[in-house]
Amino acid sequence: MAVIYTCRCCNVQIGRINNDQVTEMQLGFHWLTPDERQDIISYDAKGDASVRVICETCQEMLENNPELSLLSSPLQ
């Protein structure tokens, strides 16, 4: 199973974990509510997880320009 972290704002791949031994508990997914899990994590047919988060650059932009959060895709 691969876990691919992608920025939900700019779609840049932030990181990738290629390890079949890593568990959702080790990744901290167990702390998410069912709604958060549905919003943040998706799985493909191979079982790879795509995790949509916000990169540091976009986070800084959103902090400095909060009105950008009103857009459906803030930084694209």
Backbone as CSV, one residue per row, in Angstrom:
resi,resn,N_x,N_y,N_z,CA_x,CA_y,CA_z,C_x,C_y,C_z
1,MET,0.843,-1.186,0.000,0.000,0.000,0.000,0.882,1.241,0.000
2,ALA,0.576,2.153,-0.857,1.256,3.447,-0.870,0.306,4.473,-0.276
3,VAL,0.877,5.447,0.410,0.110,6.572,0.936,0.694,7.819,0.292
4,ILE,-0.128,8.517,-0.478,0.333,9.687,-1.223,-0.328,10.929,-0.641
5,TYR,0.495,11.842,-0.147,0.009,13.102,0.423,0.077,14.176,-0.651
6,THR,-1.076,14.809,-0.915,-1.180,15.833,-1.947,-1.854,17.062,-1.356
7,CYS,-1.383,18.237,-1.743,-2.004,19.474,-1.277,-3.368,19.635,-1.931
8,ARG,-4.381,19.868,-1.124,-5.741,20.030,-1.631,-5.935,21.365,-2.333
9,CYS,-5.023,22.298,-2.159,-5.145,23.617,-2.804,-4.393,23.688,-4.127
10,CYS,-3.130,23.294,-4.131,-2.309,23.448,-5.336,-2.012,22.123,-6.043
11,ASN,-2.464,21.008,-5.484,-2.287,19.665,-6.056,-0.843,19.205,-6.178
12,VAL,0.070,19.817,-5.436,1.461,19.380,-5.421,1.575,18.155,-4.525
13,GLN,2.317,17.140,-4.997,2.552,15.973,-4.151,3.539,16.365,-3.061
14,ILE,3.120,16.222,-1.828,3.936,16.610,-0.680,4.842,15.472,-0.245
15,GLY,4.334,14.262,-0.313,5.124,13.115,0.112,4.457,11.817,-0.267
16,ARG,5.216,10.738,-0.104,4.717,9.407,-0.459,5.362,8.400,0.470
17,ILE,4.566,7.486,0.969,5.070,6.392,1.801,4.779,5.103,1.055
18,ASN,5.811,4.351,0.732,5.662,3.051,0.068,6.051,1.975,1.063
19,ASN,5.072,1.525,1.831,5.356,0.536,2.860,4.072,-0.221,3.167
20,ASP,4.072,-1.513,2.880,2.888,-2.331,3.140,2.684,-2.581,4.628
21,GLN,3.679,-2.301,5.435,3.597,-2.578,6.864,3.033,-1.419,7.680
22,VAL,2.949,-0.231,7.107,2.458,0.934,7.838,0.953,0.795,8.056
23,THR,0.515,1.121,9.268,-0.903,0.996,9.593,-1.558,2.369,9.669
24,GLU,-2.873,2.375,9.580,-3.610,3.632,9.697,-3.400,4.242,11.080
25,MET,-3.208,3.412,12.085,-2.956,3.924,13.428,-1.594,4.634,13.482
26,GLN,-0.595,4.080,12.843,0.724,4.722,12.816,0.668,6.056,12.090
27,LEU,-0.203,6.166,11.097,-0.345,7.406,10.340,-1.233,8.421,11.054
28,GLY,-1.923,7.989,12.100,-2.788,8.891,12.851,-4.183,9.017,12.291
29,PHE,-4.538,8.174,11.323,-5.859,8.248,10.712,-6.963,7.924,11.715
30,HIS,-6.647,7.164,12.749,-7.656,6.778,13.738,-8.183,7.976,14.532
31,TRP,-7.482,9.088,14.511,-7.925,10.290,15.212,-8.978,11.065,14.434
32,LEU,-9.140,10.752,13.160,-10.087,11.474,12.315,-11.514,10.984,12.546
33,THR,-12.460,11.896,12.458,-13.865,11.521,12.520,-14.230,10.871,11.180
34,PRO,-15.349,10.149,11.125,-15.753,9.568,9.839,-15.900,10.620,8.731
35,ASP,-16.440,11.791,9.063,-16.571,12.857,8.053,-15.212,13.356,7.589
36,GLU,-14.268,13.525,8.523,-12.913,13.967,8.164,-12.239,12.925,7.275
37,ARG,-12.390,11.659,7.635,-11.789,10.581,6.829,-12.321,10.621,5.404
38,GLN,-13.632,10.799,5.268,-14.255,10.831,3.950,-13.758,12.023,3.136
39,ASP,-13.542,13.153,3.808,-13.095,14.373,3.139,-11.616,14.327,2.774
40,ILE,-10.803,13.674,3.589,-9.348,13.744,3.456,-8.738,12.548,2.734
41,ILE,-9.279,11.339,2.956,-8.645,10.111,2.471,-9.517,9.429,1.428
42,SER,-8.889,9.007,0.345,-9.572,8.175,-0.638,-8.634,7.034,-1.020
43,TYR,-9.229,5.946,-1.486,-8.460,4.752,-1.844,-8.722,4.403,-3.300
44,ASP,-7.672,3.948,-3.994,-7.860,3.523,-5.379,-8.040,2.001,-5.426
45,ALA,-8.189,1.457,-6.613,-8.452,0.027,-6.788,-7.304,-0.844,-6.271
46,LYS,-6.082,-0.328,-6.263,-4.927,-1.088,-5.780,-4.801,-1.033,-4.259
47,GLY,-5.634,-0.208,-3.608,-5.563,-0.069,-2.162,-4.665,1.069,-1.706
48,ASP,-4.106,1.827,-2.646,-3.281,2.981,-2.285,-4.172,4.085,-1.740
49,ALA,-3.671,4.786,-0.747,-4.430,5.873,-0.122,-3.938,7.214,-0.641
50,SER,-4.871,8.069,-0.976,-4.567,9.443,-1.357,-5.061,10.327,-0.216
51,VAL,-4.151,11.093,0.371,-4.474,11.932,1.523,-4.350,13.386,1.096
52,ARG,-5.469,14.111,1.168,-5.518,15.514,0.740,-5.324,16.405,1.960
53,VAL,-4.192,17.079,2.018,-3.850,17.979,3.114,-3.479,19.343,2.526
54,ILE,-2.959,20.234,3.330,-2.544,21.549,2.839,-1.037,21.694,3.063
55,CYS,-0.313,22.049,2.008,1.135,22.225,2.118,1.446,23.510,2.889
56,GLU,2.669,23.640,3.324,3.075,24.807,4.109,2.902,26.112,3.348
57,THR,3.218,26.104,2.062,3.094,27.320,1.256,1.646,27.780,1.186
58,CYS,0.738,26.853,0.899,-0.681,27.215,0.810,-1.234,27.600,2.177
59,GLN,-0.798,26.917,3.219,-1.243,27.262,4.566,-0.856,28.704,4.907
60,GLU,0.366,29.079,4.563,0.829,30.447,4.814,0.002,31.453,4.009
61,MET,-0.269,31.123,2.740,-1.088,32.020,1.914,-2.482,32.192,2.502
62,LEU,-3.071,31.092,2.972,-4.413,31.159,3.546,-4.427,31.949,4.852
63,GLU,-3.367,31.844,5.631,-3.276,32.614,6.872,-3.149,34.108,6.582
64,ASN,-2.405,34.441,5.540,-2.196,35.843,5.182,-3.346,36.435,4.362
65,ASN,-4.125,35.573,3.727,-5.237,36.007,2.871,-6.450,35.114,3.139
66,PRO,-7.094,35.245,4.281,-8.188,34.333,4.645,-9.336,34.304,3.643
67,GLU,-9.493,35.372,2.887,-10.578,35.406,1.899,-10.404,34.332,0.822
68,LEU,-9.182,33.837,0.639,-8.944,32.778,-0.346,-9.676,31.490,0.021
69,SER,-9.951,31.280,1.291,-10.637,30.064,1.716,-12.085,30.023,1.226
70,LEU,-12.615,31.139,0.764,-13.978,31.193,0.249,-14.088,30.613,-1.157
71,LEU,-12.950,30.513,-1.854,-12.940,29.965,-3.200,-12.994,28.449,-3.151
72,SER,-13.581,27.806,-4.162,-13.669,26.334,-4.160,-12.298,25.692,-4.276
73,SER,-11.411,26.241,-5.071,-10.025,25.799,-5.174,-9.171,27.029,-4.929
74,PRO,-8.867,27.321,-3.668,-8.290,28.610,-3.295,-7.072,29.073,-4.083
75,LEU,-6.142,28.195,-4.376,-4.877,28.684,-4.910,-4.587,28.147,-6.306
76,GLN,-5.599,27.772,-7.030,-5.363,27.274,-8.383,-5.738,28.321,-9.388
